[in-house]
Amino acid sequence: MSALTRIKKPVEKEMAEFEAYFGKTMHSEIPLLNIILNYVLRRKGKQMRPLLVFLTAKLNGNISEATFVAATFIELLHTASLVHDDVVDDANERRGALSINALWNSKIAVLVGDYMLSKGMLISVEKNRFDMLEIVSEAVKSMSEGELLQLQKARKLNITEDDYFKIILSKTAALLSACTACGARSVTVNQEAIIMMKDFGENIGIAFQIRDDLLDYESTGLTGKAAGNDIKEKKITLPLIHALEQSPGSKKRHILSIVKNKKKTKSEINEVISFVSDYGGMDYAELKMNQYRDKALAIIDSYPDSDVKNSLKEFVQYTTSRKK
């Protein structure tokens, strides 16, 4: 049994019902849009975000229709952000399949992303869940700001550790904290519990992104992206930031000159990967990741023992130990 299958156990029934519930939202009377939505639906990922919504809801109360609304809104937002990211990054693949902008074009991809986002907003309005609309709208605002800050910093390659954490807090962590806050809000009005769950999601999100950035320096062959992909795309993440800070000026300039190049050879990419390892970048990033993992676990440990609590603890461990 896979780790995710074990984690899903306490909400297995609800996750199965969610598939049908979400499928109904991914339908349009416009033939082209319907074809694209079906294409997206058939290539759904691990559904970690809806799973997080259901688990945090069950941890704080009884799952209701509001929980399904929250999970649907979050999944629509997440899918829309991936579609838009592929346009921004000019990516031709997503999860091993052709991206929407590669199969159709960028204009269609942007419009499909907009459609999904507006659909999520409409669902929350129709169900009178303006509280969730506020939480998710704040996440969208934050994700947009984070993406723009990252693009700004990528131009000059002058990203600091503070910049890095500001970016991942605005992007990955904002979405996961929206999952956990909406999950809790769907079953309780206890503001303390909602804030606690928001903090929980934020810590998972930061740990999740650091793990994702570490995977780029690990040649496991299991990841969805090839090792060194971030280097190819001139993305400076925590392992490289720390290594650059620890290295002498001449070495730092040499490595940055490689990263700046539009075309890099395999040996140059391997040189950067070795540099990051030699100057403690990976060890440092792992240390920081584990600090955020432990903060998330401490929040969950404040709850009484249950199957849901155990699943959430395993979710946190899975986040920081996954190989892809």
N, C-alpha and C positions, 0 to 999 in steps of 0.2 A: 504493500500500500504506500503510495507516494505521500510526502509530507503535506501537500495541499489537500489531498483526499482526507487525511486524518484531521486536519484543521477544520475542514468543512462539516465534519460529522454532526456537531450540535445544531447546525442550521441547514442540513442536507435537504430537508423537505422544502424549506423556504427558498433555497437557491434554485431548486428545480422549478418551483412555481414562478420564480423571478424570470427565468428564461422565456416562458410563455408571455409573461407580463411585459417584458422588455421588447419582445418580438412584435407585439401589437403596436408599439410606438414607432417601430422602424418600418412603417408602411406609408406609402403616399399614392395618390391617384395620378401623379405625374409619372408616366412610364419610365423615362430615363432615371429619375430620382429613385424610383422603386427598384430598378435594376442595381443601382449603385448601393442603396441601403441593404439589399439582400447580399450583395458581394461583401460588404462590411460585416454583416451579421454572421455570415458563414466563416469568417476569419477572426472571430472574437478570441481574445487572449485568455489569460488565466482567470480573469474576472476577480482579481484581488481586491479591487476597490468596493464593488458591491458586497463581497464577502466581509470586508471590514465594517461596512454599514450594518449588516445583519448581526454580526458578532457583538459589536458595541451596543446595538439596540437591545439584544437579548441579555447582555451583561447588566443593563440598567432598567429592564422592565420586560413587558410582553410585546413581541413583534406585532405590528398593526399594519393597516393599509398605508399609513404615513411612512412606514419603513420602506415599503415597496416604491413609494413615490420618491423618497430620498435616494434609494439605490439606483433608480432609473435616471433621475436627474444627474447624479454623479457620473454614471456610466456614459450618458449622452455628452456631458461636458468633457470627460476624459477622451472619448472617441473623437469628438470635434477638435480637441487640442492636438491629437495625434495627426489628424488629417491636415490641420493648419501647419503643424511642425514640418511635415513632409514637404509642404510648399516652401516654407521658409528655408529649409535645408536643401531644397532641390533633390530630395531623396526619391529614388526609383523603386525602393523596396520597403516593405513593412511586414515584419514577422514572416520573412521568407517568401512573401508574395508581392506582386506588383502593387505599388501605391496607387491611390486614386488619380493623382496628378500624372503618373506615368501612363496609366491606362486611358484616361480621358485627357484632361489638361488642368493647368493650375487654376484657371478661372472657375471651372466646374468644381474642383476640389474645395476652393474657398467658399463657394456658395453652399456646397453640401455640409461643410463644417458649420457655417452660419445657420443652416436649417436645423441641424441637430441641437445646437445651443439654444435657439429660439424655441424648439420643441420642448426642451427641458424646462425652460422658463414658463411656457404655457401650461405644462402639466402641474407645476407647483401653484400657479395662479388658479387653475380650474379646481384644484383640491384645497384652495384657501390656505396653502402652506407658505405664507409670506415670510415666516421666520426662516424657513429653509432657503427661500429665494435670496434673502439677505446674506446668509452664510455663504452660499455658492457664488453670488455676485461679487462678494468681497474676494473670494478665491480667484475668480476670473480676472478681476482688476489686478490682484497681486501677481498672478502668473504672467500677465501682459507686461507689467512693469519689470519683472524679473528677466523676461526674454529680451526686452529692449536694453536693459542694463548689461546683459551678457553680450549682446551684439555690439554695444558701445565699447566695452572693454576688449572684445576680440579684435577690434580694429588696430589698437595700439599694443596689444598683448601686455598690458600693464595691470593685470588682475592680481590683487592681494588676497591674503587669506580672509580678511574681513569682507572683501567684495564677493568672494566665493560663497561664503556662508549666507550673505545677504541674497545672492542669486538663488541658491537652492532652497532657502527659506521661503522665497517668493514663488518659486516654481513647484518643485516636487512636494515640499512640506505643506504648502498652502492647500493643495488638492487633497492630500491624505488627512490633513486636519479637518477639512470640510467633510470628508467621509465620516470620521469619528464623531464630530460635533453634530452632524445631521442624524447619524445613527442614534445618538443619545437623545437628541431633541425630538425624534419621532416617537419616543416612549415616555419622556419625562419633561417636566417644566423646571426641574431642579437645576438652577443656574450653576451651582457649584459642580454638579456632576457633568454638565455640558462643557464647562471650562476645563475640567480635568481631562475629559475625553479629547477635547481640542488639543491640549498639551500633549496627550498621549500620541495622537496622530502626527503632530508636528515633529516629535522626537523620532518616530518611526520613519517619517519622510526624509529627515536629514540623514539618518543611518542608511536608509535605502539608497539614497543618491550617492553617498560615499562608497557604498558597496558596488554600485553600478560603475563608478569611476575607477575603482580598483580593478574591476574585471577587465578594463581596457589594457591593463598592464600584465594580465595573466594569460598565458598561452594555453588555455585548456581545450580549445577547439569546441567547447560546448556553448559558448555565448552566442547571442543573436547577432553580435557584431564581431568582426575580426579584431584580434589584439592590435593595438596601435591605431584604431580608427579615429579616436579623439585627436591624436597627434596629426593624422592626415588632414583632419578638418580644422586644425589650429585651435583646438579647444584646450585651454589650460585649466586643469582640475587640481584638487588638493594634493595628490601625490607629487605632481610636477611642481606646484607652487612651493611646497616645503623643500623639495630637493634643490630648487633654484636658490632659495633663501640660505641654504646650508653650503652652497658651493662658492668657490672663489670667483671673482669678477670675470676673469678670462674664460673660464669654463661656462659660466652662466651666459655670457655673450655668444659663445659658440653654439650652445644648445638652443638658445632663442633664435639664432640665425637659421638653424635647421627647421624649427617649428614654423618660422615665418615663410619658408619656401612653399610655393604652391605645389610643386612636384617634389616628392621625397622618395628616395630609393628605399628598398627594404632594409638595407644595412644602416641607413640613417635612422629609420624608425626604431630598429633594434638598438641602436646607440642611445637613443633617448630613453627607451625602456630600461636599459642597463644602468644608465645615469640615475634614473629615478630610484632604482633598487639600491645602488651603491651609496647614494646620499640620504638614505633612510626615508624616502618619500612614502613608500608603501607601508612601512612599519608605523609611521606617524599617522597616516590616514586611517589605518586599522585601529590604532589607539583611540582616535577621535570618534570613529564609528562606534566602537564599543562603549564609549562614554554615553552617547545618545541612546544606544540599545539599553544600557543599564537604567537610564532615566525612565524610559518607556516601561521597562519591567517593574520598576519601583512603583509606578502609578497603578499597574495591574495588581501588584501584590497587596495593595490597600483594600481590595475587594475580597469578599468571602470565597472560599474554595468552591469551584464548580467546573463542569465540563467546558463551559464557555470560557472561563478564566484560563484553563489549561490550554485551550485552543489559541487564545490570544497571545499567551506566552510563547507558544510554539510558532505562531505567526511572526512574532518579533525575532525569534531565533532564526527562522527561515529567511527573513529579510536580510540578515547580516551574514548568512552562511551559504546562500544560494550560489550556484555555479553558472547561472545564466539569467 
